[in-house]
């Protein structure tokens, strides 16, 4: 793993966007694996800025997102599809037909997982962006998810529901299930970029980098990938 430690979140966001922009410059038809959550918002802002300066275009870029809440779609401001449109897709020249997320509103979620898994396997990510759960999850692959898991429906842990409730009015409003890309589909990416910021990520960062490779900490599997770039701020790096 290559590790870049930044002073703060702003610097992390600039660095993260630079790494993604570089992939786009090298291959204007790249497949980007994207993440939601608070951490990548700054990187998306900087990416939109870079696009605004005319340095990159998303015209032929394809995207595959990590996850989506069960039951939520475009009509909900809390869905990840809405998040992506608000933070990136509606601000650049990407063709929405080339953007892919699991469909949280599918009638049969298990069939939707199979469809999405096939789609991701046919869209090898040139770069996969990841945030890190405070319990070490990547995507919504919670502790003890098998490393060979494919796209699947997950019951979110209490820990994750609590972490994510800050974005909802009440904790009860947080969906209890989600569809997530599996660890195997994450690991197929040619390059992986992990962003982590703040003290509450320090333990997970430590386990990911220095801990034993174990399903107890899903992110520790990244030690087995040959091209991982970790961009973290001082606070997230404080236990390393
Ligand atoms: C989001 C995702 C999650 C988040 C993680 C960290 O698509 O898959 O794994 O990356 O929960 O979330 P934040 O960035 O909000 O701390």
Boltz pocket constraint, residues with backbone or C-beta under 6 A from the ligand:
constraints:
  - pocket:
      binder: B
      contacts: [[A, 34], [A, 35], [A, 36], [A, 37], [A, 38], [A, 39], [A, 40], [A, 66], [A, 67], [A, 130], [A, 131], [A, 132], [A, 133], [A, 134], [A, 137], [A, 138], [A, 139], [A, 140]]
      max_distance: 6.0
